[in-house]
Amino acid sequence: MKLAFAVGLLLTVSTPALAAGSLPGNVAPTGYDITVDPDARALTFTGSETVTVDVKTATDKITLNAA
């Protein structure tokens, strides 16, 4: 169940950001590590995400979509 939720969250959160082209062409995501810890009593959750990227050419700036 946790895996299905994490995959669903990944698809709904990350896909629009990638589709919007938030990363420059020389930076490509290669992996995501997502942790979601739900609190059913409070109807809340906490979580974290680590994105591994491949930087193909030198750059001095990478802007991420944090919306």
Residue, then its C-alpha position, 0 to 999 in steps of 0.5 A: m500500500k505504501l509503495a502504491f501511494a508513493v508511486g501515485l504521489l511521484l506521478t502526480v507531483s513530478t510529472p507536471a514539473l517535468a512537463a513544464g520544463s523546469l530543468p534546463g536541457n543540460v540537467a536530467p533527473t535520474g532518480y527519485d527517493i521519496t518518503v511519505d509518513p502519513d498521520a491518519r489521526a491528524l489527517t496530515f502527512t510529512g515527507s521528503e524527496t531527494v532527486t538525483v540529477d545528471v548534469k551534462t555540461a557545466t552550469d552555475k545555476i539550477t532552478l527547481n520547481a518548488a510549487 
